[in-house]
């Protein structure tokens, strides 16, 4: 199985830490966010990974070389201009197409720390023959995704809004927060009409509206933390030290 680590962001919320390094090389407890993400993938038997880079890209390359790619096969996808999550994923399509058939792959944000069972998530994806599976939780978020009672992605809503955007009929919907971890089938690339720089969630929304199977994997029972802010970094370091989460 293969994976992609999304690591090209500017990390502006982590300034001044990101004034001289990319977000991927910000450290928690002596380890970079990139190493933590790669080790996590490796623990599930994933050894072939592509990492997209932009901000201080050469520093990421140097870090990987210095650590012998952490014992993994790592390819770099350089973005001269930021392509956002969807554009970055589409640029890396070659890595997932070819002789692997329709073997699903994992996409993981570099600034996410979690205990989500990737093996269970992949099995859920396979057993439901999904095009995309998104790890989601019931928690507060400024942007929430809507799922029907069959876990089908059907819309989105901003927190505080009375009404959201529905792309397919649904009587009962639940608003859930995306965890920055997805499992995708490679055939999704033939369905991505978007070009250039674009976020991936609106593309998923379009595909859901066209009847594609875009599902939510409930991750409520797992530890999860977004590492994009200073307070989150500090809390994550404390959680690791106290073994609230093992990484």
Buried (B, 14 or more C-beta within 10 A) or exposed (E): BBBBBBBBBBBEBBEEBBEEBBBBBBBBEEEBBBBBBBBBBBEBEBBBBBBBBBBBBEBBBEBBEEBEBBEBEBBBBBBEEBBBBBBBBBBBBEBBBEEBEEEBBBBBBBBBBBBBBBEEBBBBBBEBEBBBBBBBBEEEBEEBBBBBEEBBBBBBBEEEEEEBBBBBEBEEBBBBBBBBBBBBBBEBBEBBEBEEBBBBBEBBBBBBBEEBBBBBBBBEEBBBBBBBEBEBBEBBBEBBEEEEBEB
